[in-house]
């Protein structure tokens, strides 16, 4: 009985290694849903484009090329934002124009100006 429980635990741990380091951020319902939506929209658009402009014509080839390039850029930007994140502000950052300071909030943790729509990171102690 105890051997069976250990074997089951080992099998469960093996499932955790399926999402190893490079793909760990993708193996979640949010990114997988977004990638699925991008894939479905791309497939439906290609299907509709095939009815309007066949691939045989010059206009069809140009249309397909531009659309595939834009769909690829969409996927690239999504994955890039997921892996690299938005970045951070240097300590004691100030806007270039002094009059813009009146529109900004200050951070309660580091007492510096916050960029619009940003929050102080609890994990890395940065914006």
C-alpha positions, 0 to 999 in steps of 0.5 A, spaced: 500 500 500 505 504 501 509 503 495 503 504 491 502 511 494 509 513 493 509 511 486 503 515 485 506 521 488 512 520 484 507 520 478 504 527 480 511 530 481 513 527 474 507 531 471 510 538 474 516 537 470 512 537 464 512 545 464 519 546 465 522 552 465 522 556 458 514 554 458 512 555 465 509 561 464 505 559 458 502 553 462 496 556 465 489 557 463 490 565 462 496 564 457 493 558 454 486 561 453 489 568 449 494 563 445 487 559 443 483 566 441 489 568 437 489 561 433 482 561 432 481 568 430 487 567 425 484 560 422 477 564 421 480 570 418 485 565 413 478 561 412 474 568 410 480 571 406 480 564 402 473 565 400 474 573 398 481 573 395 484 566 393 491 565 394 492 564 386 492 571 385 497 577 386 492 580 391 491 574 395 498 573 396 499 580 398 493 579 403 496 573 406 503 575 407 501 581 410 496 578 415 501 572 416 506 577 418 501 581 423 498 575 426 506 573 427 507 579 430 501 579 435 503 572 437 511 575 438 508 581 442 504 577 446 510 572 448 515 577 449 510 581 454 509 575 458 516 573 458 520 580 459 514 584 463 513 591 463 520 593 466 521 598 472 523 605 473 530 607 476 530 609 483 528 617 484 525 617 477 522 624 475 519 626 469 523 630 464 518 636 465 517 639 472 510 641 470 508 633 469 509 632 477 503 635 479 499 629 475 503 623 478 502 620 484 508 618 489 510 611 492 509 610 499 514 605 499 520 608 496 517 615 496 519 617 489 514 618 483 510 613 480 509 612 473 502 612 471 498 605 472 504 602 476 505 599 482 511 598 487 513 590 486 512 586 493 517 581 490 523 585 487 522 591 491 521 595 484 516 598 480 
